Amino acid sequence: MKADLHVHTCLSPCADLLMIPPAIEKARVDVLGIVDHNSAKNASAFLKMRKLVIPGIEIQTVEDVHLLAFFVDLEAALKLTEVVYEHLPKVKHDHEKMGYQLLVNENGDYIGYEDAPLGFPTNLTISQAVELVLSFRGVPAYAHVERRFGVLYQLGFFPDLDVPIAEVVSEEGRLKAEEKFRVIVSSDAHFPVEVGRRYIDLKGKPDSPKKVLDRILAGEYTLGGVLD
């Protein structure tokens, strides 16, 4: 089963407005991780697709490191979102200047907007963000480690934290990460055409978010798509 675990929606200010369920459902992948910047509020709409969806969030820490968090249920992802919002700057998002942050339903209808500044870093350190994710029974993963906002790019090293998974985008990144982590690749899609450009191929047919995450933690998958 093809799984692309890093997909943004129209809630992320940097994502295309067509990152809505009817468009994403056309992608040729079986499992999707819906991980918007600092929020999981759009995940519920995507959970109604005819695909297996992992609800999640991409937290931006005070060090400008992006940390993915995957959950087995939406409730935990939304509870974490509430806490993350408390750590965002107290400014109102300017949709015209910084990109629209739209809430959507399963039909692709825009049903509201988010004024919290999701494109800003939180005041959480990496360590605090990891602990927070674990406290909500989530699985933390470093996003695009060797690219801007990746932990290696920002810090130059991997902190000694309880993070089992690292997402890479290049062969060089894979070589650096594979000794310490379960290495995955995914699209970090911000446009519909990008969904599934990189993916992991899971063994068997896991039928729940927990089984997908268990497969990954057990190393029962192969990398797919083209590395940079």
C-alpha angles and dihedrals in degrees: 000000000000114000127188106185101181112066126142127208135208087279091075109084091222095051129094117263089237093066088111131130099263090053097043093047089068092064115111096238129103101210128040132189110210105204118162124182109281094335144075096189095117096048094090092064092052093047087072093063121106089254135083107261128197109205114220150137138231108224119202109211129209088261088059091249119145114225120188120212123194124196137194092220138029095233093066092046091053093047090052089049090058090055094045090053089059088060097050121099114275095243131114115247115246104220095189095053103032106031134274120285104202131184113216139189129224092271093056095254115144106238102176146325138254120237097187109106098250094171093063126087118256120233089246117117118225090255092051092047092051092049090049093052092048091049088061091048092252128145112239122213132179110241123226090337098195098042131077109298090020118125095243093045093049101037106017094230143053112258115229096253136135095266113132102182134057125189115211134185101195142046088245091055091049092054092050095047106037096079093062107025149037097258120218134176125210139162104253081211119198094166128048093243090059097059110113097010086125123021146149122247109224121210115241123356110293108194103195138046090250093054091048092052091045090053091052094047089050091051093241098148143068131227120257136186129038123307119215 
